[in-house]
Each structure stands twice: as C-alpha cells, then as structure tokens.
C-alpha cells in the first residue's frame, strides 16, 4: 500500500472540495440569507487539511496500483462526505451532525434521500451546495481530479473504482484526456438543460428562476433528485417537468454513446445492446403503468396527464434520480412493483445513474440462458457477445460476484433497518432498495416522494449511509476496505 501517495491524493481532493465551496459562497453573498460563514469555515478547513496532507507527497514511488486505487476512492468519498456535511451542521440548518452526514452522503452519492422536512427554509447558499454535491458526485470527484492532476502508474484504477458498470475502458489512450472528455460532455449537457429551462421563460411555456434551473439541472445531471421546493417538481409547469424528464433519460445513457455521436460513429451507437434494452424497458414500463392507472381509475383525469406523469416517474426511477411530480406511493400495487423493479435495474453503465445497471441485467440473462442451453447440449461451446464483441469471462464472473454481494448487503441492511419496527415490512425493504440503488424516495408513504427519512433511528441512518456509499461505488471498493490484507504494504 502506497500510504504517502494516497494521503497526497486525498489532500488534492480536499483542495478541490475547498475550491468548489467558493461557488456556494458566492451564492450566499448574492442572496444574503445565511450560510456564508459556515461555507467559508468549511472551505478553510478543506484548504488547511489539504495542504497538510499534500506535504506527504512521496519523492520516489508515485505509482497507483489496483489496491491503492480502490482504497483511495473509498476513503476520498468517506472524507468528502464527513467534511461536506460541516456547512449544514455549523449553520444550524441541520442540528444533528449524523443527519448532516446523511444529507451530504445522499448528495454526493446522487441518492436524493433527505431528512429535511422543510427544504425551502434553508438558505440559498446551502441549497446550492446541497444540489451541487449531486453534480460533483454524478461524474465523480476523482474523475475530475484525473483531469487536472497528472498521475503516473495505473490511474485507470481510480476511474474503474468510481465509474459505474461491469467494465470500464478508456475512450482515448491517455487517461487524463478521457477524464477531460467525460467532464466536457457532462458540463455541456448540464448547460444545455439550464438553457432549455430558461428558454421556457422566454417563450412563456413555464416560469422558473435561474437559481431553480441550475439546481434542478445539477440534480438531473447527477441523477440525484434534491429539489429546492418541498413539493419536488409538482409545482412546476408541464414544460419544466418535460425538460427534466428528457434530461434524466439523457444522463442515464452511457456517456460513451455521446462520445461516439461526437465522433460520428453512428454504427457503434446502433449496435449498442444496452441502449436498446434501456429504451425498451422504459417504453414497456410507461405503457404498463399508464394502462394500469387508467384501467384502475381515479388517478388521472385524462390519458395525456397519465402519460406525462408516468413518463416522468419512470424516467426518475430507472435513472435513480428521485424527482417527483406526483405521489406514486399511492398508485396500485402493480405500478409500484414495476417501479421497485426499475429501482433495482437502474440506468446504463457509464452513466451517472445507479442500480444494478442494464448491462449487468443483460449479462445475467444471457448467462442464465447459456446455462440452460448447456444443460441440453453439454458438449456445446458458447461465446457470449454484446455489441458484436465477446464478453470476457472476467466480466461475467465479476457480474455474478456483484449480484451475490448485492443480495447479501441488501438482506443484512433490511434486517437491521427493520429493527425500527415501522409496522410495514415494505418500508424497510424499499428504504434499503432506494438507498442501495441511489434513488432516494421509496414507494411507501413514509419515504415516498412526499416523505423523508427523518423518522429513522440513528442505527438505521448509519446503515442507509453505508448503503448509499456501497451503491455509488459499486460495492467492491467499500468491501476491499474490510479486508485486512488490503492494508499491508506492497
């Protein structure tokens, strides 16, 4: 373990967070409604700790190995969550430090689960920081660091540990250029959504302030779901909700698709298996839930409203964003079960969304089908392919292992959270599923779009905090911290 290199990089991360905190400081200065001192104090803490840790920079061995990369990513996410919670706690907006950490972890992991009962009472500077954590966590703080800090050795392991999906590869030969491309696309798409919101103001399609536009774009880009109103997006116009629906769907797509689009490699987009399944799942879910609601009756007055709100809800859940326009916790059982399945499925690999990922679902289905064929034809040899390419055995093995750990962590978490004894098993189950898959709201009234996680005990909040970190970092980086062999020197 290269301890000095890890400490140095953690210092770099803290300096970046300190620099990013200057943006909410500016917002606090503009609105003047509080939060300025707490934000400045946190920025100074980040700067001081960052500089001290950077003094440990190794003079000779500056390489990053696989173990170093995974440990570095896990520790950095834990560290930025603990420090990122300080503005809320120091300001008094969230009196409990554990609650502040819960809110911050939920922000950075793009979960969107909140303990706040009155979001609108929070100062603008803190609201901006709360939403900005989504944007930073969506693409990843370490990916940004790779774009600005030159590293030697296997820096690809930092990208692998932080980027979602069963496999990660560089878009171009240089790791730093790959990180720049990813953040360039991410930044451009965020600006595009902000522009689309403001276009509605100019054309009279729906009023939305510039502050709200930025915060909602941050939540859509990071597929996080922190809103700046207590009603989430229910009080906004159909146009704003439609822009958000499209935005969420776009950020749920693998970012390599946009890179192929820029390079005009349309054949690669057309061949992308995951994209086809992603769109098919979305359209199928919208059709089934809309039919279920219309046939059941009493939910929407016409088909147009039903399709609009169902499309929004399906997009919000499958991309693990968590925004809401209606309270889907009151929908029929069939509709809510489909939403839970979408929670587990999640968005595409290489996107900012959470969940198992569509690519893993496809691989697991293909593996199961292959095993059935092998039982009928024991001597046959099958090669699994996706996008016209052979899927490595390592990816198949990793996907199967991921599913096993996913189930074990989910079961253990549900058992611990159920000790709160809310009287409904589905509350504990959906709370774990909503946090482990980085969605936020569950499908029960207590934690639905109109609820929050304030009623959970301290133990349950700690469990759900860990679930959010496990989900965002794809389990393995966090699990590696638990192995004693991880901490031995090379």
C-alpha positions as CSV (number, residue, x, y, z in Angstrom):
1,X,0.0,0.0,0.0
2,X,1.4,3.4,-1.1
3,X,0.2,5.3,2.0
4,X,2.0,8.5,1.2
5,X,0.6,8.6,-2.3
6,X,-2.9,8.0,-1.0
7,X,-2.5,10.8,1.6
8,X,-1.2,13.2,-1.1
9,X,-4.2,12.4,-3.4
10,X,-6.7,12.8,-0.5
11,X,-5.1,16.2,0.1
12,X,-5.7,17.1,-3.6
13,X,-9.3,16.0,-3.3
14,X,-9.8,18.2,-0.2
15,X,-8.3,21.2,-2.0
16,X,-10.7,20.6,-4.9
17,X,-13.7,20.5,-2.5
18,X,-12.4,23.7,-0.8
19,X,-12.3,25.4,-4.2
20,X,-15.8,24.1,-5.2
21,X,-17.1,25.5,-1.9
22,X,-16.4,29.0,-3.3
23,X,-19.4,28.7,-5.6
24,X,-22.0,28.4,-2.9
25,X,-20.1,31.1,-1.0
26,X,-20.8,33.4,-4.0
27,X,-24.4,32.4,-4.0
28,X,-24.7,33.1,-0.2
29,X,-23.2,36.6,-0.9
30,X,-25.7,37.3,-3.6
31,X,-28.8,36.3,-1.6
32,X,-27.5,37.3,1.8
33,X,-29.9,35.0,3.7
34,X,-27.4,33.0,5.7
35,X,-24.9,30.2,5.4
36,X,-21.9,32.3,4.3
37,X,-19.8,31.9,7.5
38,X,-20.4,28.1,7.6
39,X,-19.4,27.7,4.0
40,X,-16.2,29.8,4.4
41,X,-15.2,27.9,7.6
42,X,-15.6,24.6,5.8
43,X,-13.6,25.9,2.8
44,X,-10.8,26.9,5.1
45,X,-10.8,23.5,6.8
46,X,-10.6,21.8,3.4
47,X,-7.7,24.1,2.4
48,X,-5.7,23.6,5.6
49,X,-6.1,19.8,5.8
50,X,-5.5,19.6,2.0
51,X,-2.2,21.4,2.2
52,X,-1.0,19.4,5.2
53,X,-1.8,16.1,3.5
54,X,-0.1,17.2,0.3
55,X,3.1,17.6,2.2
56,X,3.2,13.8,2.4
57,X,3.8,13.6,-1.4
58,X,6.2,10.7,-2.0
59,X,9.5,11.7,-3.6
60,X,10.2,8.4,-5.4
61,X,7.3,6.0,-5.7
62,X,4.3,7.9,-7.1
63,X,2.6,5.0,-8.8
64,X,-1.0,3.9,-8.3
65,X,-1.8,0.2,-8.2
66,X,-5.2,-1.6,-8.2
67,X,-5.4,-1.8,-4.4
68,X,-4.3,1.8,-3.9
69,X,-6.9,3.0,-6.4
70,X,-9.8,1.3,-4.7
71,X,-8.8,2.4,-1.3
72,X,-8.1,5.9,-2.4
73,X,-11.6,6.2,-4.0
74,X,-13.4,4.7,-0.9
75,X,-11.5,6.9,1.6
76,X,-12.0,10.0,-0.5
77,X,-15.8,9.6,-0.7
78,X,-16.0,9.0,3.1
79,X,-13.8,12.0,3.7
80,X,-15.6,14.5,1.5
81,X,-18.9,13.3,3.0
82,X,-17.8,14.0,6.5
83,X,-16.4,17.4,5.6
84,X,-19.1,18.3,3.2
85,X,-21.6,18.0,6.0
86,X,-20.0,20.8,8.0
87,X,-21.8,23.7,6.4
88,X,-25.2,22.3,7.3
89,X,-24.1,21.5,10.8
90,X,-22.2,24.7,11.5
91,X,-25.0,26.8,10.2
92,X,-27.6,25.0,12.3
93,X,-29.8,24.2,9.3
94,X,-29.3,20.6,10.2
95,X,-28.7,20.5,14.0
96,X,-27.6,16.8,14.1
97,X,-24.2,16.0,12.6
98,X,-25.4,12.5,11.7
99,X,-28.3,13.9,9.8
100,X,-26.0,16.4,8.1
101,X,-23.7,13.5,7.1
102,X,-26.8,11.6,5.8
103,X,-27.9,14.5,3.7
104,X,-24.3,15.0,2.3
105,X,-23.7,11.4,1.5
106,X,-27.1,11.3,-0.2
107,X,-25.9,14.3,-2.2
108,X,-22.5,13.1,-3.2
109,X,-23.8,9.6,-4.0
110,X,-26.6,11.2,-6.1
111,X,-29.2,9.3,-4.0
112,X,-31.5,12.2,-3.1
113,X,-32.8,10.7,0.2
114,X,-33.4,13.5,2.6
115,X,-34.0,14.0,6.3
116,X,-35.3,17.6,5.8
117,X,-38.9,18.3,6.4
118,X,-38.8,21.9,5.1
119,X,-36.3,22.4,2.2
120,X,-37.4,25.9,1.4
121,X,-36.4,27.2,4.9
122,X,-32.7,26.5,4.1
123,X,-30.5,29.5,2.9
124,X,-29.8,29.7,-0.8
125,X,-26.1,29.1,-0.4
126,X,-26.6,25.8,1.4
127,X,-29.4,24.8,-1.0
128,X,-26.9,25.4,-3.8
129,X,-24.2,23.3,-2.1
130,X,-26.8,20.6,-1.4
131,X,-27.6,20.4,-5.2
132,X,-24.0,20.9,-6.3
133,X,-22.9,17.8,-4.4
134,X,-25.1,15.9,-6.9
135,X,-23.3,17.4,-9.8
136,X,-19.9,16.6,-8.3
137,X,-20.8,13.1,-7.3
138,X,-22.5,12.3,-10.6
139,X,-19.4,12.1,-12.8
140,X,-17.2,11.7,-9.8
141,X,-14.8,13.9,-7.8
142,X,-11.8,11.5,-8.7
143,X,-12.6,11.7,-12.4
144,X,-12.4,15.5,-12.2
145,X,-9.1,15.2,-10.3
146,X,-7.7,12.9,-13.0
147,X,-8.5,15.7,-15.5
148,X,-6.5,18.3,-13.6
149,X,-3.8,16.3,-11.7
150,X,-1.2,14.4,-13.7
151,X,-0.6,10.9,-12.3
152,X,1.8,8.2,-13.1
153,X,1.2,4.5,-12.9
154,X,-2.2,2.7,-13.2
155,X,-4.5,5.7,-12.7
156,X,-7.2,3.8,-14.6
157,X,-8.0,2.0,-11.3
158,X,-9.3,5.3,-10.0
159,X,-11.7,5.5,-12.9
160,X,-12.7,1.9,-12.5
161,X,-13.4,2.3,-8.8
162,X,-15.5,5.4,-9.3
163,X,-17.3,4.8,-12.6
164,X,-20.4,2.6,-12.6
165,X,-20.7,-0.5,-14.7
166,X,-19.3,-4.1,-15.0
167,X,-16.3,-2.9,-17.1
168,X,-14.6,0.4,-17.7
169,X,-12.2,1.4,-20.5
170,X,-10.5,4.5,-21.7
171,X,-12.1,6.4,-24.5
172,X,-8.7,7.5,-25.8
173,X,-5.2,6.2,-25.0
174,X,-4.4,8.9,-22.4
175,X,-6.3,8.6,-19.0
176,X,-6.2,12.4,-18.4
177,X,-7.8,13.1,-21.9
178,X,-10.5,10.5,-21.2
179,X,-11.4,12.3,-17.9
180,X,-11.4,15.7,-19.7
181,X,-13.8,14.3,-22.4
182,X,-16.1,12.9,-19.8
183,X,-16.4,16.1,-17.9
184,X,-16.6,18.2,-21.1
185,X,-19.6,16.2,-22.2
186,X,-21.1,16.3,-18.7
187,X,-20.6,20.1,-18.4
188,X,-22.0,20.8,-21.9
189,X,-25.2,18.7,-21.2
190,X,-25.7,20.4,-17.9
191,X,-25.5,23.9,-19.6
192,X,-27.9,22.6,-22.3
193,X,-30.5,21.7,-19.7
194,X,-30.2,25.1,-17.9
195,X,-30.7,26.8,-21.3
196,X,-33.8,24.7,-22.0
197,X,-35.3,25.7,-18.7
198,X,-34.6,29.4,-19.4
199,X,-36.0,29.0,-22.9
200,X,-39.3,28.2,-21.4
201,X,-39.3,31.6,-19.6
202,X,-38.6,33.4,-22.9
203,X,-41.3,31.6,-24.8
204,X,-43.9,31.7,-22.0
205,X,-44.0,27.9,-21.6
206,X,-43.3,27.9,-17.9
207,X,-41.7,30.2,-15.3
208,X,-38.7,29.0,-13.4
209,X,-36.0,31.1,-11.7
210,X,-32.3,30.9,-12.8
211,X,-31.4,29.5,-9.3
212,X,-34.0,26.8,-9.6
213,X,-32.9,26.0,-13.2
214,X,-29.3,25.5,-12.0
215,X,-30.2,23.4,-9.0
216,X,-32.6,21.2,-11.0
217,X,-30.1,20.7,-13.7
218,X,-27.5,19.6,-11.1
219,X,-30.0,17.1,-9.8
220,X,-30.8,15.8,-13.3
221,X,-27.2,15.7,-14.4
222,X,-26.1,13.7,-11.4
223,X,-29.4,11.8,-11.4
224,X,-29.6,12.8,-7.7
225,X,-33.0,14.3,-7.1
226,X,-32.5,17.1,-4.5
227,X,-35.2,19.7,-5.3
228,X,-35.4,23.3,-3.9
229,X,-39.1,23.0,-3.1
230,X,-40.9,20.9,-0.6
231,X,-43.2,19.6,-3.4
232,X,-40.2,18.5,-5.5
233,X,-41.3,19.3,-9.1
234,X,-45.0,19.1,-8.6
235,X,-45.5,22.9,-8.6
236,X,-43.6,23.5,-11.8
237,X,-45.1,23.7,-15.3
238,X,-45.6,20.8,-17.7
239,X,-42.7,22.2,-19.8
240,X,-40.3,22.3,-16.9
241,X,-41.3,18.7,-16.0
242,X,-40.9,17.6,-19.6
243,X,-37.4,19.1,-19.9
244,X,-36.5,17.3,-16.7
245,X,-37.8,14.0,-18.0
246,X,-35.7,14.3,-21.1
247,X,-32.7,15.4,-19.1
248,X,-32.9,12.5,-16.7
249,X,-33.2,10.0,-19.6
250,X,-30.2,11.5,-21.3
251,X,-28.0,11.4,-18.2
252,X,-29.0,7.8,-17.7
253,X,-27.3,6.8,-21.0
254,X,-23.7,5.6,-21.1
255,X,-21.5,8.7,-21.8
256,X,-19.5,6.7,-24.4
257,X,-22.7,7.0,-26.6
258,X,-22.3,10.8,-26.7
259,X,-18.6,10.4,-27.5
260,X,-19.4,8.1,-30.4
261,X,-22.0,10.7,-31.5
262,X,-19.4,13.5,-31.4
263,X,-17.0,11.3,-33.4
264,X,-19.9,10.4,-35.8
265,X,-19.5,6.7,-35.1
266,X,-23.2,6.1,-35.6
267,X,-22.8,2.3,-36.3
268,X,-21.4,1.8,-32.8
269,X,-24.5,3.6,-31.3
270,X,-26.8,1.5,-33.4
271,X,-25.1,-1.7,-32.3
272,X,-25.2,-0.8,-28.6
273,X,-27.2,-3.6,-26.9
274,X,-27.5,-1.8,-23.6
275,X,-29.0,1.3,-25.1
276,X,-31.7,-0.8,-26.9
277,X,-32.6,-2.6,-23.7
278,X,-32.6,0.7,-21.7
279,X,-35.1,2.3,-24.1
280,X,-37.2,-0.9,-24.4
281,X,-37.5,-1.2,-20.6
282,X,-38.6,2.5,-20.3
283,X,-41.2,2.3,-23.0
284,X,-42.6,-1.0,-21.7
285,X,-42.8,0.3,-18.1
286,X,-44.6,3.5,-19.2
287,X,-47.1,1.5,-21.3
288,X,-47.9,-1.0,-18.5
289,X,-48.1,1.6,-15.7
290,X,-50.2,4.0,-17.7
291,X,-52.6,1.2,-18.7
292,X,-52.8,0.1,-15.0
293,X,-53.6,3.6,-13.8
294,X,-56.2,4.3,-16.4
295,X,-58.0,1.0,-16.0
296,X,-57.9,1.2,-12.2
297,X,-59.3,4.8,-12.4
298,X,-59.2,7.7,-10.0
299,X,-55.6,8.7,-10.6
300,X,-55.6,11.0,-13.7
301,X,-58.5,12.7,-15.5
302,X,-57.1,12.0,-19.0
303,X,-54.6,9.9,-20.8
304,X,-52.3,12.9,-21.6
305,X,-51.8,13.7,-17.9
306,X,-51.3,10.0,-17.2
307,X,-48.6,9.5,-19.9
308,X,-46.9,12.7,-18.8
309,X,-46.6,11.9,-15.1
310,X,-45.9,8.2,-15.6
311,X,-43.1,9.1,-18.1
312,X,-41.6,11.4,-15.6
313,X,-41.8,8.9,-12.7
314,X,-40.4,6.0,-14.8
315,X,-37.6,8.2,-16.0
316,X,-36.9,9.4,-12.5
317,X,-36.8,5.9,-11.0
318,X,-34.9,4.0,-13.7
319,X,-32.2,6.7,-13.8
320,X,-32.3,6.7,-10.0
321,X,-32.9,10.4,-9.9
322,X,-35.8,10.5,-7.5
323,X,-37.6,13.7,-8.6
324,X,-41.4,13.6,-8.3
325,X,-44.4,15.3,-9.8
326,X,-47.0,13.0,-8.2
327,X,-47.0,10.7,-5.1
328,X,-46.6,7.3,-6.7
329,X,-46.6,5.7,-3.3
330,X,-50.4,5.8,-3.6
331,X,-50.5,4.0,-7.0
332,X,-51.8,0.5,-7.4
333,X,-49.6,-2.5,-6.4
334,X,-48.7,-3.5,-10.0
335,X,-47.5,0.0,-10.8
336,X,-45.4,0.3,-7.6
337,X,-43.9,-3.2,-8.1
338,X,-42.8,-2.2,-11.5
339,X,-41.2,1.0,-10.0
340,X,-39.3,-1.2,-7.5
341,X,-38.0,-3.4,-10.3
342,X,-36.9,-0.3,-12.1
343,X,-35.1,0.8,-8.9
344,X,-33.1,-2.5,-8.9
345,X,-32.5,-2.3,-12.7
346,X,-31.1,1.2,-12.8
347,X,-29.7,3.1,-15.7
348,X,-26.8,2.3,-18.2
349,X,-23.3,1.5,-17.2
350,X,-21.0,4.6,-17.7
351,X,-23.9,7.0,-16.8
352,X,-24.5,8.9,-13.7
353,X,-27.3,6.6,-12.7
354,X,-27.3,3.9,-10.0
355,X,-28.9,0.5,-9.6
356,X,-27.5,-2.9,-10.9
357,X,-27.2,-1.3,-14.4
358,X,-28.9,-2.5,-17.6
359,X,-25.7,-4.1,-18.9
360,X,-25.4,-6.3,-15.8
361,X,-29.0,-7.4,-16.2
362,X,-28.4,-8.3,-19.9
363,X,-25.2,-10.2,-19.0
364,X,-27.0,-12.1,-16.2
365,X,-29.9,-13.0,-18.5
366,X,-27.6,-14.1,-21.2
367,X,-25.6,-16.2,-18.7
368,X,-28.8,-17.9,-17.4
369,X,-29.9,-18.7,-21.0
370,X,-26.4,-20.0,-21.8
371,X,-26.5,-22.4,-18.8
372,X,-29.9,-23.7,-19.9
373,X,-28.6,-24.4,-23.4
374,X,-25.5,-26.1,-21.9
375,X,-27.8,-28.5,-19.9
376,X,-29.4,-29.6,-23.1
377,X,-26.2,-29.7,-25.1
378,X,-23.4,-30.5,-22.6
379,X,-20.6,-30.5,-25.3
380,X,-21.6,-27.2,-26.9
381,X,-19.3,-24.2,-26.6
382,X,-21.0,-20.8,-26.5
383,X,-19.5,-17.4,-26.7
384,X,-21.4,-14.5,-25.1
385,X,-21.4,-11.4,-27.1
386,X,-22.6,-7.8,-26.6
387,X,-22.4,-5.1,-29.2
388,X,-20.8,-7.7,-31.6
389,X,-17.9,-8.2,-29.2
390,X,-17.0,-11.2,-27.0
391,X,-17.8,-10.7,-23.3
392,X,-14.7,-11.6,-21.2
393,X,-15.0,-14.4,-18.6
394,X,-13.7,-11.9,-16.1
395,X,-16.7,-9.6,-16.7
396,X,-19.1,-12.4,-16.4
397,X,-17.5,-13.6,-13.2
398,X,-17.4,-10.1,-11.8
399,X,-21.1,-9.6,-12.6
400,X,-22.1,-12.8,-10.8
401,X,-20.0,-11.9,-7.8
402,X,-21.5,-8.4,-7.8
403,X,-25.1,-9.9,-7.7
404,X,-24.1,-12.2,-4.7
405,X,-22.7,-9.3,-2.7
406,X,-25.6,-7.0,-3.7
407,X,-28.1,-9.5,-2.3
408,X,-26.1,-10.2,0.9
409,X,-25.7,-6.5,1.7
410,X,-29.4,-5.8,0.9
411,X,-30.6,-8.6,3.1
412,X,-28.4,-7.6,6.0
413,X,-29.4,-4.0,5.7
414,X,-33.1,-4.8,5.6
415,X,-32.7,-6.9,8.7
416,X,-31.0,-4.0,10.6
417,X,-33.4,-1.3,9.4
418,X,-36.4,-3.4,10.2
419,X,-35.5,-3.1,13.9
420,X,-37.1,0.4,13.7
421,X,-40.4,-1.5,13.6
422,X,-42.5,0.9,11.5
423,X,-45.2,-1.7,11.2
424,X,-44.7,-2.2,7.5
425,X,-42.1,-4.5,6.0
426,X,-42.2,-2.7,2.7
427,X,-40.9,0.5,4.4
428,X,-37.7,-1.2,5.4
429,X,-37.3,-3.1,2.1
430,X,-37.9,0.0,-0.1
431,X,-35.7,2.2,2.2
432,X,-32.8,-0.1,1.6
433,X,-33.5,-0.5,-2.1
434,X,-33.9,3.2,-2.5
435,X,-30.5,4.0,-0.8
436,X,-28.5,1.0,-2.1
437,X,-29.6,1.8,-5.6
438,X,-29.1,5.5,-5.1
439,X,-32.6,6.5,-5.8
440,X,-33.9,8.4,-2.8
441,X,-37.6,8.2,-2.4
442,X,-39.2,4.8,-1.8
443,X,-42.7,3.5,-2.7
444,X,-44.3,3.8,0.7
445,X,-46.0,6.9,2.2
446,X,-43.3,7.4,4.9
447,X,-40.3,7.6,2.4
448,X,-42.2,8.3,-0.8
449,X,-42.0,11.5,-2.9
450,X,-43.9,13.4,-0.2
451,X,-42.0,11.8,2.7
452,X,-38.4,11.8,4.1
453,X,-36.0,9.7,6.3
454,X,-36.2,11.8,9.4
455,X,-38.1,9.2,11.4
456,X,-35.4,6.5,11.1
457,X,-33.2,5.7,14.1
458,X,-29.5,6.6,14.3
459,X,-28.6,3.0,13.6
460,X,-30.8,2.8,10.5
461,X,-29.4,6.1,9.2
462,X,-25.8,4.8,9.6
463,X,-26.8,1.6,7.7
464,X,-28.5,3.6,5.0
465,X,-25.5,5.9,4.7
466,X,-23.3,2.9,4.1
467,X,-25.8,1.5,1.6
468,X,-25.6,4.8,-0.3
469,X,-21.8,4.6,-0.4
470,X,-21.9,0.9,-1.3
471,X,-24.3,1.6,-4.2
472,X,-22.5,4.6,-5.6
473,X,-19.1,2.9,-5.5
474,X,-20.4,-0.4,-6.9
475,X,-19.8,-2.4,-3.7
476,X,-16.2,-3.6,-4.3
477,X,-14.2,-0.5,-3.3
478,X,-16.0,-0.4,0.0
479,X,-15.7,-4.2,0.6
480,X,-12.0,-4.0,-0.1
481,X,-11.6,-1.7,3.0
482,X,-12.8,-4.6,5.2
483,X,-10.0,-7.0,4.1
484,X,-7.0,-7.0,6.5
485,X,-4.7,-7.8,3.6
486,X,-5.7,-4.5,1.9
487,X,-3.7,-2.5,4.5
488,X,-0.4,-4.3,4.1
489,X,2.5,-2.6,2.3
490,X,3.5,-3.8,-1.2
